[in-house]
Amino acid sequence: MWIHGYEFPDIHEGYDANWLYATVHYESEFSSVWVVREPMILTWELSDWLHEIERLYQHLKGTATLACIEPYLFVELKADNRYGAITMKVEIRPTHPFGKEVHTFHKQVDQSYLPSAIRQLRDILQRFPTRGSRRG
């Protein structure tokens, strides 16, 4: 995931102030899917996901879900405290957000993946913090 900036950089309050342009890419052995430079993520969606990932990493049990309002991207991380394995599910809609084309990927990753994800999300949120009231 790459964050390019706020969709509305001149707005500093409320809902519209917190939309981020992003590019997402997922690649597996047999396919590659991109969504390029769409306003698909709200700052607080990333913030909530960061807190869930931090909790998941601390306990190695539970779920951390990024379920964006704009349905270009969905990511779910699950852990059950056995051997530090994390089950990852990624759904990407590369066309209009309400289009029928959906690519779903499933992968097992090790818990060692989480500190890097946490650092990256913290960096994104430091560069693009929630502006104004969260839902206002």
C-alpha positions in Angstrom: 0.0 0.0 0.0 1.2 3.5 -0.9 -0.4 6.6 0.4 -0.2 9.6 -1.9 -1.9 12.3 0.2 -5.2 13.7 1.3 -7.9 13.7 -1.4 -8.8 17.3 -0.3 -5.6 18.9 1.1 -7.3 22.3 1.5 -10.1 21.0 3.8 -9.0 20.6 7.5 -12.2 19.7 9.3 -14.7 16.9 9.1 -15.2 13.8 7.1 -13.9 14.9 3.7 -10.7 16.2 5.2 -9.6 12.6 6.0 -9.8 10.7 2.7 -6.5 9.5 1.5 -5.4 8.7 -2.0 -3.8 5.3 -2.1 -2.4 2.7 -4.4 -2.7 -1.0 -3.4 -1.1 -4.0 -4.9 -1.2 -7.6 -4.1 0.8 -10.2 -5.9 0.7 -14.0 -5.6 2.4 -16.7 -7.5 -0.3 -16.7 -10.1 -1.7 -13.2 -10.2 -1.2 -9.5 -9.6 -3.9 -7.0 -8.8 -3.6 -3.2 -8.6 -5.8 -0.3 -7.6 -4.0 2.9 -8.5 -4.4 6.3 -6.9 -8.0 6.1 -5.6 -9.4 7.9 -2.6 -10.1 4.7 -0.8 -9.1 5.0 2.9 -10.0 7.3 5.7 -7.3 8.2 8.2 -9.3 6.7 11.1 -9.7 3.4 9.3 -5.9 3.1 9.3 -5.7 4.3 12.9 -8.3 1.7 14.0 -6.5 -1.0 12.1 -3.1 0.0 13.6 -4.6 -0.4 17.1 -6.1 -3.8 16.2 -2.7 -5.0 14.8 -0.9 -3.9 17.9 -3.3 -5.8 20.1 -3.0 -8.8 17.8 0.7 -8.7 18.0 0.7 -8.4 21.8 -1.7 -11.3 22.4 -1.2 -13.4 19.2 -4.9 -14.0 19.4 -7.8 -12.2 17.7 -8.5 -10.4 14.5 -7.3 -7.1 13.0 -9.6 -5.9 10.1 -9.2 -3.1 7.6 -12.7 -2.8 6.2 -12.7 0.4 4.2 -16.0 2.3 3.6 -15.0 2.4 -0.1 -14.7 -1.3 -0.9 -11.6 -1.2 -3.0 -9.7 -2.9 -0.2 -10.4 -5.3 2.7 -7.6 -6.9 4.8 -8.1 -9.3 7.7 -5.4 -10.7 9.9 -6.3 -13.6 12.3 -4.2 -15.3 15.0 -5.1 -18.0 17.4 -2.0 -18.0 19.6 -0.6 -21.2 18.2 2.9 -21.0 16.9 2.6 -17.3 16.0 0.9 -18.0 12.6 -1.2 -15.3 11.2 -3.8 -16.0 8.6 -4.2 -13.1 6.1 -7.1 -12.5 3.8 -6.9 -9.7 1.3 -9.8 -8.6 -1.0 -9.1 -6.1 -3.8 -11.7 -4.6 -6.1 -9.7 -3.1 -9.0 -12.7 -1.6 -10.8 -15.4 0.8 -9.7 -15.8 0.2 -5.9 -19.2 -1.4 -6.4 -18.1 -3.5 -9.4 -18.4 -7.2 -9.4 -14.7 -8.0 -9.9 -13.2 -9.1 -6.6 -9.8 -10.8 -6.1 -9.4 -12.7 -2.9 -6.1 -13.9 -1.5 -5.3 -16.1 1.5 -1.9 -16.4 3.0 -0.2 -17.6 6.1 2.4 -15.3 7.5 4.6 -15.4 10.6 4.1 -13.0 13.6 7.4 -11.4 12.6 5.4 -9.7 9.8 3.5 -7.6 12.3 6.2 -5.2 13.7 7.0 -4.0 10.2 3.3 -3.4 9.4 2.9 -1.5 12.7 5.9 0.7 11.9 4.6 1.4 8.4 1.1 2.3 9.6 2.6 4.6 12.4 4.7 6.3 9.7 1.7 6.8 7.5 -0.5 8.2 10.3 2.3 10.5 11.4 2.5 12.0 7.9 -1.3 12.0 7.4 -3.0 12.4 10.8 -6.8 12.6 11.3 -7.8 16.2 10.7 -10.5 17.8 12.8 -13.2 15.7 14.4 -13.2 12.0 13.5 -16.7 11.8 12.0 -17.7 15.5 11.9 
